[in-house]
Amino acid sequence: MGTSLEALSPYHHIRKNRPPTIIVHGKADTTIPFLTVELFTNEMIKHGNRCELVGYENQTHGFFNYGKGDNSMFRATVTEMDNFLKSLGYLKGKPTIDSFMSSIK
């Protein structure tokens, strides 16, 4: 890609004062193993950053993409993100994913 892997790696750019981060990740992901995001999360926290990891059993890479299966994982992960943004004060009220899903049918 014309640059080093370290230059592309989020792990190699961890330092204090990184933005709050939520990671939703499948525990059966073989593209980016779950251990990788666990290490990233732990290092972010060590540097004083807020980083939350939400793992999903038996889920592989891209499990939460809209249109996959019955969209239950899409709903679940968007709800997690909504709650995370709410905890930061960026959103208010209950998650609106169900209203969104109804509007696109």
Disulfide bonds with the S-S distance in Angstrom:
none
